[in-house]
Amino acid sequence: GQNIDQPTEMTATEGAIVQINCTYQTSGFNGLFWYQQHAGEAPTFLSYNVLDGLEEKGRFSSFLSRSKGYSYLLLKELQMKDSASYLCAVMDSNYQLIWGAGTKLIIKP
Amino acid sequence: ETGVTQTPRHLVMGMTNKKSLKCEQHLGHNAMYWYKQSAKKPLELMFVYNFKEQTENNSVPSRFSPECPNSSHLFLHLHTLQPEDSALYLCASSQGLAEQNEQFFGPGTRLTVL
């Protein structure tokens, strides 16, 4: 079966750095997405990785290792507004997105 | 604002009711999706439409009936639902089905079935 694993919840301090991991087993791979979802709101796109390596976009970076079936989202200089759920999703060989259950990130002052 | 709107935002219905959820995208996209989001569970893909044609139906019970009259509008018709169908129903759209096309989500309809 297809599976995406990510931690259920993480806590970090304002101004710090946090890394949210995602591991996957899917039938085929056509890219990995990270989305942010604030409570009661729609998920919004953060990043897309299809090749190995690190993609940096401002305070957020996303890393992919296809051989290990592993990705992480790195958030720097954390702000209170970063408190949200972070969803990892992999596009399989049928171009369907397989989603993780999300990681709820709590930022403390 | 993501360019995808959904109505209603909240819906409470009995098991014998019939209701419809509406989604509209203003992005000129060709693909539209219905997802179910339950607490602490992964997003479940329900239906996919590409150029108004249904391309996926992920074993969704027949009490959920989608309709896509054009590339900008998507409906989800509901009838004789069960309490376990209570969830957040999200609509999304993308330029196409290809791998690099990010999906844009609407705010969702919070459905409660009594």
Chai-1 contact restraints between the chains, C-beta under 6 A:
chainA,res_idxA,chainB,res_idxB,connection_type,confidence,min_distance_angstrom,max_distance_angstrom,comment,restraint_id
A,N30,B,E99,contact,1.0,0.0,6.0,A-B,restraint_1
A,G31,B,E99,contact,1.0,0.0,6.0,A-B,restraint_2
A,A42,B,T2,contact,1.0,0.0,6.0,A-B,restraint_3
A,A42,B,F105,contact,1.0,0.0,6.0,A-B,restraint_4
A,A42,B,G106,contact,1.0,0.0,6.0,A-B,restraint_5
A,A42,B,P107,contact,1.0,0.0,6.0,A-B,restraint_6
A,P43,B,F105,contact,1.0,0.0,6.0,A-B,restraint_7
A,F45,B,E102,contact,1.0,0.0,6.0,A-B,restraint_8
A,M91,B,E99,contact,1.0,0.0,6.0,A-B,restraint_9
A,Y95,B,L97,contact,1.0,0.0,6.0,A-B,restraint_10
A,W99,B,P42,contact,1.0,0.0,6.0,A-B,restraint_11
A,W99,B,L43,contact,1.0,0.0,6.0,A-B,restraint_12
A,G100,B,P42,contact,1.0,0.0,6.0,A-B,restraint_13
A,A101,B,K40,contact,1.0,0.0,6.0,A-B,restraint_14
A,A101,B,K41,contact,1.0,0.0,6.0,A-B,restraint_15
A,A101,B,P42,contact,1.0,0.0,6.0,A-B,restraint_16
